[in-house]
Amino acid sequence: MPDKLYSEGKWNWETQKQMFEKLKAKQITPLMLDFENLIMLSAGADFVGFNNGSYSNNLKNPSANSPLIKSWLYTAELKQKYYIAEKTDIAEFNDFKVGFYAAPAYHMHKERSEFTNLSNKRAVPLAGPTAAETYIPFSLRYWGIPKKCPEERLAIQFIHFMLNLENNPVKGTFANSQFEAIYNKMVSKSTKRKINYSHALDYIDKNGCLELCTTLSNTSPTPSDMVDAMKTQFERVESAVYRINKDLPRIK
């Protein structure tokens, strides 16, 4: 079972692909991705970086041996072998026509999940190249207070209250005990996490990240072709990074 492999430190790209091959042989679509950048993030890579208060372009001189290139070679291989579903359709997963669905963690909670038969489902993170190189992707959610807010002090108190896990306990909200165990491991201090900065591309183009992901996943999965594809997309990322860095002072 994938979750057993994960707990034993044996869940990686190779064992994950072996599982996909078995599903494909049974006429089951192996994987459905909520977004195509998830394999990249699970390898600890991203198109965009963020350091010292500013965004940066990671597509400058990409190395064929970098996690960024390797993750898209793996993604392209899976997609072009039809291991990845063409579209996201939760009904297909609920009807057991899809083996794995890479989706937000809230689906593990009884009250928020759109999945059915939750008591019979199990969860495992997307694999990285190796167990030691596996990251848990997550997106930042910002709480803000408008300028000239008439009740700024109360707004600050409300945000502090809502961000305190003691006021919003997750224990007892999971659909089954395995979900809770895997969630606790995912959020433990020993687990590597990767913030999703690639959606910074959507700042000047609402489909910027999606279009870049589609371009790369349709590229021939050879290192030289993937490096060339990255270079053709450099200006797309550079424009987004320049614009967002220019506007950052206005929202700090």
C-alpha positions in Angstrom: 0.0 0.0 0.0 1.3 3.5 -0.8 0.8 4.8 2.7 2.8 1.8 4.1 5.6 2.6 1.6 5.4 6.3 2.7 5.7 5.4 6.4 8.7 3.1 5.6 10.5 5.8 3.6 10.1 3.9 0.3 7.5 6.1 -1.4 9.3 7.8 -4.3 8.9 8.5 -8.0 9.9 5.0 -9.0 7.5 3.2 -6.6 4.8 5.7 -7.4 5.2 5.0 -11.1 5.1 1.3 -10.5 1.7 1.8 -8.7 0.5 3.9 -11.7 1.5 1.1 -14.1 -0.5 -1.5 -12.2 -3.6 0.8 -12.3 -3.2 1.5 -16.0 -3.1 -2.3 -16.6 -6.5 -2.5 -14.9 -7.9 0.2 -17.2 -8.0 2.7 -14.3 -6.6 6.2 -14.8 -3.7 6.3 -12.4 -3.6 10.0 -11.3 -5.7 13.1 -11.3 -4.0 16.4 -10.5 -5.8 19.3 -8.9 -3.1 21.4 -10.6 -0.1 20.3 -12.8 2.5 22.1 -10.7 2.0 19.7 -7.8 4.7 17.2 -8.9 7.2 20.1 -9.3 6.3 21.4 -5.8 6.5 17.9 -4.3 10.1 17.8 -5.5 10.9 21.1 -3.7 11.1 23.1 -7.0 9.2 26.1 -8.4 9.3 28.5 -11.3 9.4 31.4 -8.9 11.5 31.9 -5.7 11.0 34.3 -2.8 14.0 35.5 -0.8 14.7 38.6 1.3 11.4 40.2 0.5 11.3 39.9 -3.3 10.4 37.3 -6.0 12.9 35.8 -8.4 12.9 33.9 -11.7 14.1 30.3 -11.4 14.0 29.7 -15.2 17.3 31.5 -15.7 19.9 29.0 -16.9 18.1 25.9 -15.7 20.3 22.9 -15.2 19.4 19.5 -16.7 20.1 17.9 -13.3 18.1 20.4 -11.2 14.9 19.4 -9.3 13.0 21.8 -11.5 13.9 20.1 -14.8 13.7 16.6 -13.3 10.2 17.2 -11.9 8.9 18.4 -15.3 10.6 15.5 -17.1 8.7 13.2 -14.7 5.4 15.1 -15.2 5.7 15.1 -19.0 6.5 11.4 -19.0 3.4 10.6 -16.9 1.1 12.8 -18.9 2.3 11.5 -22.3 1.9 7.9 -21.1 -1.7 8.8 -20.2 -1.0 8.2 -16.5 -2.5 11.7 -15.7 -6.2 12.4 -16.3 -6.9 15.0 -19.0 -9.3 16.9 -16.7 -10.2 17.2 -13.1 -13.5 15.4 -12.3 -14.1 14.3 -8.7 -17.0 12.1 -9.8 -14.5 10.0 -11.8 -12.5 9.5 -8.6 -15.6 8.7 -6.5 -16.6 6.1 -9.1 -13.2 4.4 -8.8 -12.2 5.2 -12.3 -9.2 7.1 -11.0 -6.6 5.6 -8.6 -5.1 8.7 -7.1 -6.4 12.2 -6.8 -3.9 14.9 -5.8 -6.2 17.4 -4.0 -6.1 19.9 -1.1 -5.9 18.4 2.4 -9.3 19.7 3.4 -10.8 16.8 1.5 -9.7 14.6 4.5 -12.2 16.4 6.7 -15.7 15.0 7.0 -17.5 18.3 6.7 -15.5 19.8 3.7 -14.7 16.8 1.5 -16.4 16.4 -1.9 -15.3 12.7 -1.9 -17.7 9.8 -1.2 -17.0 6.6 0.8 -14.4 8.4 2.8 -14.2 5.6 5.4 -12.7 3.4 2.6 -10.2 5.8 1.2 -6.6 6.3 2.3 -4.3 9.3 1.8 -0.6 9.6 0.9 1.4 12.7 -0.3 2.6 12.8 -3.9 6.0 11.3 -4.0 9.3 13.2 -4.6 12.3 11.8 -6.4 13.3 10.0 -3.2 11.7 9.9 0.3 14.4 12.4 1.5 13.6 14.8 -1.4 9.8 14.8 -0.9 8.1 18.0 0.0 4.5 18.8 1.0 3.2 21.6 -1.2 1.1 24.3 0.4 -0.3 27.7 -0.5 -0.2 30.8 1.6 -3.5 32.4 2.7 -3.3 36.0 3.7 -5.4 37.8 6.3 -5.5 41.6 5.8 -7.0 44.7 7.3 -8.1 47.5 5.0 -6.5 50.9 5.4 -8.5 53.2 7.7 -10.4 50.3 9.1 -12.7 51.8 11.8 -12.1 48.8 14.2 -8.5 47.9 13.5 -7.8 46.7 17.0 -10.8 44.3 17.0 -9.9 43.1 13.5 -6.4 42.3 14.8 -7.8 40.4 17.8 -10.1 38.4 15.4 -7.2 37.4 13.2 -5.1 36.3 16.2 -8.1 34.3 17.5 -8.7 32.5 14.1 -5.1 31.7 13.6 -4.8 30.0 17.0 -5.2 26.2 16.5 -6.5 25.9 20.0 -9.5 27.8 18.9 -9.8 25.8 15.7 -8.9 22.2 16.6 -8.7 19.7 13.7 -8.8 16.6 15.9 -12.0 14.7 15.4 -12.8 16.3 12.0 -11.1 13.7 9.9 -13.1 11.1 7.9 -11.0 8.2 9.2 -8.0 7.5 11.5 -5.6 7.0 8.6 -6.3 10.5 7.3 -5.6 11.9 10.7 -2.3 10.0 11.0 -1.1 11.1 7.6 -2.1 14.7 8.2 -0.2 14.7 11.5 2.9 13.4 9.7 2.5 16.0 6.9 2.5 18.9 9.4 5.1 17.6 11.7 8.3 19.6 12.1 10.4 16.8 10.5 8.4 17.0 7.2 9.7 19.3 4.4 7.2 21.8 3.0 7.2 23.8 -0.2 5.4 27.1 -0.5 3.7 27.5 -3.8 5.0 30.7 -5.3 4.4 29.7 -9.0 0.9 31.4 -8.9 2.8 34.7 -8.9 2.7 34.2 -12.6 -1.1 34.8 -12.5 -0.5 38.4 -11.2 -0.4 39.8 -14.7 -2.0 36.9 -16.5 -4.7 34.9 -14.8 -3.8 31.8 -16.7 0.0 32.4 -16.6 0.9 29.4 -14.4 -1.6 27.1 -16.1 -0.3 27.9 -19.5 3.3 27.4 -18.5 2.5 24.1 -16.9 0.7 22.9 -20.0 3.6 23.9 -22.2 6.1 21.9 -20.1 3.9 18.8 -19.6 3.5 18.6 -23.4 7.2 18.9 -24.0 9.2 15.9 -25.1 10.5 14.3 -21.8 14.2 14.6 -22.7 16.6 16.9 -20.7 17.7 19.0 -23.6 14.1 19.6 -24.9 12.9 20.5 -21.4 15.8 22.9 -20.8 15.0 24.6 -24.2 11.3 24.8 -23.3 12.2 26.5 -20.0 14.3 29.0 -21.8 11.5 29.9 -24.1 9.3 30.7 -21.1 11.9 32.8 -19.3 10.4 36.1 -20.3 6.9 35.1 -19.2 8.2 34.5 -15.7 10.5 37.5 -15.8 7.6 39.9 -16.6 5.5 38.6 -13.8 8.4 38.8 -11.3 9.3 42.3 -12.4 5.7 43.5 -12.1 5.0 41.9 -8.7 8.2 43.2 -7.2 7.4 46.7 -8.5 4.0 46.6 -6.7 5.1 44.9 -3.5 5.9 48.2 -1.7 2.3 49.2 -2.1 1.0 46.3 -0.1 3.7 45.9 2.6 
